[in-house]
Structure formats: structure tokens, C-alpha cells
């Protein structure tokens, strides 16, 4: 009679090592459009486009074959990105409320086949920053970032928050400027009594730099108030007492007027006049898909072509 011997195999360390070497998966290269994009930025000077993803990855694309990849340490969604034009630097805001500065840097020279060549360019994180909490306020939501504005000088970053404060960071160090922070309480003191009504101004919804006068910015609050703030004098030049929930702001290129868009699907044109520090009513208002309120206009753009102007709406 023939007998078969069945032997149960034990764990062979050498065999397991060989299996890992043969079948292990290692990601060596990425190519193509990134998965789950969540933010976009463009550098018109260097012709670079950046795409941020929900997993914290950043992809930068240039001419055909030019592609760079960066990955934040934490797997957190990228919510906003802004290029420092012409510098090869990129700012990113994550969903965990941290701001990061990235830079395209060249590695050390290397020798290939006896020929000395320049080092490969890669995308590296230079520094990061997180806004400190306000004294006496336990909740961190007051300093949660809602909007970023990079001034044209690329030397200052304006940070609007959910608590209505505006903070100013030096670039490229990402350090908070002492004595420059604008809190909501300072703005409220400049308002007429009948407009205050004991209500909060709400989060900062929009920040826009004056197209002709650097250092002057529009600050738009959720409740509808818009403030023209002078960074050099730290004084409000003008207050626009809007009453509709604000979504977005955009300047007309001369700086003589701006447009605000609102949660009811309407927009208003405001004139920036000297003299009276308060403007109670806009020059004109319209609900383009009305007459009844509809979905919010989350983003509005003003483009001028000759004597005509075009308003572009982004509706949720």
C-alpha cells in the first residue's frame, strides 16, 4: 500500500522575505490628473498650475513633461492655494486650519557619465503656521481661517477668520505681524448705533485689495458690512452698511466702485465716494434669476471689455 505523507508547512522566514521582495507593491511614480481635487491655483508669470487634493497632495503642472508633486505630512484636504507670482512659491491652506509655504528648489549638482549636471528641481515645504487662539475664548472656531488674500507686493498675507478677525502674516517667513491684527470689536466701534443692534458682524467672507491703491483692502463680513481698510494708517476709510448676507466681493478695475454678491441670488453695485464715511445704500441692486430670491452667488467676477462690463456668477 502506498502512503502519502501530508506535511503542514510552517512559517519559513526566508520564504516570507522572498515573497515580500517578489510581490510587495511600492509606488515609484505618479502621473496624470490627481484624485479628488479640492483646490486650484495659477501662476500667470511662470505659467504653472497647481491642484490640491482631499488627501493633502499637491501637483504642479507646467509645460509638457513638467510636473512636481508635494505631500503634506497630515492627510487633510487642501482648501485654498495661492501662488506668489514669479517666485516658484505656493501657499496652501488645509482643512485643519494650518497654512503652509512650498517652494520649488533645485537639488545639489550630480555627475552622470562623467558630465556634471544640475540637480533635479523638486517641491519642498518650507514652513507652516497656525493662528493662535484668542485670549479668553476657548473655542478655536474664532480663529478658523475663512479666506486668504495675498497682496500684490507678495510681502503680506491677509487672513480672514470665522470670528471676524483679520490677521496679517509676513512673507515668506509666515510670521504674525505685531500690532496689525484687526479684530471685529475695533470695527464695531466705528459703526452707527442703529446698525450695531447688538449683533455680531459674522465671519470674514471676502478680502479684496484695491486695484489702484496698494495697501487698501475691502473686508466683507457675513452680515453684509463692507469696510475699506487702510493698512498704513490702520483706519477704516469707508463703511458700506449692507444688510444682505454677503458671499463675495470684486473691484471694478478703476477702484471707483465694487460689486457684492449675496445669499439670495442678488448682487449690488457700490460707489466708493470720498467725504461721507458711511454708505447706506448701493447704487443699484439686481437678482438676475429673480424676481424672487434663489440660490446664493458664491463668487462674482467683474471683467471690462471696452465700454462694456461682464459679471460672471458662480452659483452653488
C-alpha positions in Angstrom: 0.0 0.0 0.0 1.3 3.4 -1.0 1.2 6.0 1.8 1.1 9.7 1.2 2.6 12.0 3.8 0.9 15.4 4.1 3.1 17.8 5.8 1.7 21.1 7.1 4.1 23.9 6.2 5.3 26.1 9.0 6.4 29.7 8.6 9.7 30.0 6.9 11.3 33.4 7.5 13.4 33.1 4.4 10.5 32.2 2.3 8.4 35.1 3.6 11.2 37.5 2.9 11.5 36.3 -0.8 7.7 36.6 -1.1 7.8 40.3 0.1 10.5 41.1 -2.4 8.7 39.5 -5.3 5.1 40.7 -4.6 5.4 43.8 -2.5 3.9 47.0 -4.1 6.0 50.2 -4.0 4.7 53.4 -5.5 7.6 54.7 -7.7 5.9 57.4 -9.9 2.7 59.3 -10.3 1.3 60.7 -13.5 -1.9 62.3 -14.7 -4.7 64.1 -13.1 -4.8 63.8 -9.3 -7.6 62.0 -7.4 -10.3 64.1 -5.6 -9.1 67.6 -6.4 -10.2 70.2 -3.9 -8.3 73.5 -4.7 -6.7 75.2 -7.7 -4.1 78.0 -8.3 -2.4 79.5 -11.3 0.8 81.5 -11.7 0.5 83.7 -14.8 4.2 84.7 -14.7 5.7 81.2 -14.7 2.7 79.6 -16.4 2.2 77.0 -13.6 -1.0 75.4 -12.4 -1.3 73.8 -9.0 -4.0 71.3 -7.9 -4.6 70.3 -4.3 -6.5 67.2 -3.2 -8.6 66.0 -0.3 -5.7 63.7 0.7 -3.3 66.6 1.2 -1.3 66.1 -2.0 -0.2 69.0 -4.3 0.5 68.6 -8.0 2.1 71.4 -10.1 2.0 71.3 -13.9 3.9 73.5 -16.4 4.9 72.8 -20.0 4.6 69.2 -21.3 6.7 67.0 -19.1 7.0 69.5 -16.2 5.3 68.0 -13.2 6.0 68.3 -9.5 4.4 66.5 -6.5 4.3 67.5 -2.8 2.5 65.8 0.1 1.6 67.4 3.4 2.5 65.4 6.5 -1.1 65.1 7.5 -3.7 63.5 5.3 -6.0 66.6 5.3 -7.9 68.3 2.5 -6.3 71.3 0.8 -9.0 74.0 0.8 -7.2 77.0 -0.7 -4.0 77.7 -2.7 -2.2 80.9 -3.8 1.0 81.3 -5.9 3.5 84.0 -5.1 3.7 85.0 -8.8 7.1 84.5 -10.4 8.8 83.2 -7.3 8.2 79.5 -7.6 6.4 79.6 -4.2 3.0 78.4 -3.3 0.7 78.9 -0.2 -1.7 76.2 0.8 -4.4 76.2 3.5 -5.5 72.9 4.9 -8.8 71.8 6.5 -7.0 71.5 9.8 -6.5 75.3 9.8 -2.8 75.3 9.0 -1.1 77.5 6.4 1.9 76.0 4.5 4.5 77.6 2.2 6.0 75.4 -0.6 9.0 76.2 -2.8 10.5 74.8 -6.0 14.1 74.1 -5.1 17.0 72.6 -7.1 18.9 69.7 -5.6 22.7 69.5 -5.5 24.6 69.0 -8.8 25.3 65.4 -9.8 27.7 63.7 -12.2 26.2 61.5 -14.9 28.6 59.7 -17.3 31.4 62.0 -16.3 29.3 65.0 -17.1 28.3 67.4 -14.4 24.6 68.2 -14.5 22.3 70.4 -12.5 20.3 68.9 -9.6 16.7 68.0 -10.1 14.1 70.5 -9.1 11.6 69.3 -6.5 8.7 70.8 -4.5 9.5 71.2 -0.8 7.6 72.5 2.2 9.5 75.5 3.7 7.4 76.4 6.7 3.9 76.3 8.2 1.8 78.4 10.5 -1.3 78.1 12.6 -3.2 81.0 14.1 -3.1 81.3 17.9 -6.4 81.2 19.8 -7.8 84.5 21.1 -7.3 85.1 24.9 -10.4 84.3 26.9 -12.0 82.3 24.1 -11.9 78.5 24.5 -13.3 77.6 21.1 -10.8 77.5 18.2 -13.6 78.3 15.7 -13.0 82.1 16.2 -9.6 81.8 14.5 -10.7 79.3 11.9 -9.5 80.6 8.5 -12.2 81.5 6.0 -10.3 83.5 3.3 -6.8 84.3 2.3 -5.6 87.4 0.4 -2.1 87.7 -1.0 -1.2 91.3 -1.6 0.3 92.2 -5.0 3.6 93.0 -3.3 3.8 89.3 -2.2 5.2 90.6 1.1 2.0 90.3 3.2 -0.7 87.7 3.6 -4.1 88.8 4.9 -6.1 86.1 6.8 -9.8 86.4 7.4 -11.4 84.2 10.1 -14.7 82.9 11.3 -14.6 85.1 14.4 -14.5 88.2 12.2 -10.8 89.0 12.8 -8.2 89.7 10.1 -4.6 88.7 10.7 -1.5 89.8 8.8 1.4 87.5 8.1 4.9 88.5 6.8 6.1 86.6 3.8 8.0 84.4 3.1 8.6 83.8 6.8 4.9 83.2 7.7 5.2 85.2 10.9 2.4 87.2 12.5 2.9 91.0 12.3 2.8 92.5 15.8 0.1 95.1 16.4 -1.5 94.7 13.0 -4.4 92.3 13.8 -7.8 93.8 13.1 -10.5 92.4 15.5 -14.2 92.7 14.9 -14.6 94.8 18.1 -12.5 97.6 16.6 -14.7 97.7 13.5 -17.9 97.7 15.6 -16.9 100.8 17.5 -16.9 102.8 14.2 -20.5 101.8 13.3 -23.6 103.9 13.8 -25.7 102.9 16.8 -28.7 101.9 14.7 -26.6 99.5 12.6 -25.0 97.7 15.6 -28.2 96.3 17.2 -26.0 94.2 19.4 -25.4 91.7 16.6 -22.1 90.2 15.5 -20.8 91.1 12.1 -20.2 87.4 11.4 -17.2 85.7 9.7 -15.0 87.4 7.1 -16.3 86.3 3.8 -14.1 88.2 1.3 -10.9 90.2 1.2 -10.0 92.2 -1.9 -7.1 94.6 -2.5 -7.8 98.0 -4.1 -6.7 97.7 -7.8 -5.2 101.2 -7.9 -4.1 101.9 -4.3 -1.9 99.2 -2.8 -2.4 98.7 0.9 -6.1 99.4 0.9 -8.4 96.3 1.2 -12.1 95.6 1.2 -13.2 93.5 4.1 -16.6 91.9 3.7 -18.4 90.4 6.7 -21.2 87.8 6.5 -23.8 90.1 7.9 -23.4 92.4 5.0 -21.0 95.1 6.2 -18.1 96.0 3.9 -15.1 98.0 5.3 -12.4 99.8 3.2 -9.4 99.4 5.4 -6.1 101.3 5.1 -3.2 99.1 6.2 -0.7 102.1 6.5 -2.9 104.2 8.8 -4.8 101.3 10.4 -8.0 103.2 9.9 -11.3 102.5 8.1 -11.6 104.9 5.2 -15.2 104.0 4.4 -18.0 101.7 5.7 -20.7 100.3 3.4 -23.7 99.3 5.6 -25.1 96.4 3.6 -27.9 94.4 5.1 -28.0 91.3 2.9 -25.9 88.2 3.8 -22.6 88.6 1.9 -21.0 85.9 -0.2 -18.3 87.6 -2.4 -16.8 91.0 -3.4 -15.0 92.2 -6.5 -13.5 95.5 -7.5 -14.1 97.4 -10.7 -10.7 97.9 -12.2 -10.7 101.7 -11.7 -11.3 101.3 -8.0 -14.3 103.7 -8.1 -16.8 101.0 -7.4 -17.2 97.4 -6.4 -19.8 94.6 -6.6 -21.1 92.5 -3.7 -23.0 89.2 -4.2 -25.4 87.8 -1.7 -27.1 84.7 -0.4 -30.5 85.5 -2.0 -29.0 85.3 -5.5 -28.7 89.0 -6.0 -25.8 91.4 -6.4 -25.2 95.1 -5.6 -23.0 97.8 -7.1 -21.5 100.2 -4.6 -19.8 103.6 -5.3 -16.6 104.4 -3.4 -17.1 108.1 -2.8 -15.0 110.5 -0.7 -16.5 112.7 2.0 -19.2 110.8 3.9 -17.6 107.9 5.8 -20.8 105.8 5.5 -22.7 104.5 2.5 -26.2 103.2 3.4 -27.5 102.1 0.0 -25.8 100.7 -3.1 -26.0 102.4 -6.5 -28.0 99.5 -7.9 -29.2 96.0 -7.0 -30.4 93.1 -9.0 -31.5 89.5 -8.8 -30.6 88.2 -12.2 -32.6 85.0 -11.9 -35.3 86.6 -9.9 -37.5 88.4 -9.1 -37.8 86.0 -6.2 -34.8 85.0 -4.1 -32.8 82.0 -5.4 -29.6 80.2 -4.7 -26.6 82.2 -3.4 -24.0 83.7 -5.8 -20.9 82.3 -4.1 -18.4 84.0 -6.4 -18.7 87.1 -8.6 -16.2 88.4 -11.1 -16.2 91.8 -13.0 -14.5 91.8 -16.4 -14.4 95.0 -18.6 -14.3 94.9 -22.4 -14.1 98.4 -23.9 -17.2 100.3 -22.7 -18.9 97.1 -21.6 -18.6 95.1 -18.4 -19.3 91.5 -17.8 -20.4 90.0 -14.5 -19.6 86.3 -14.0 -21.6 84.4 -11.4 -20.8 81.2 -9.6 -23.9 79.7 -8.0 -24.0 76.7 -5.7 
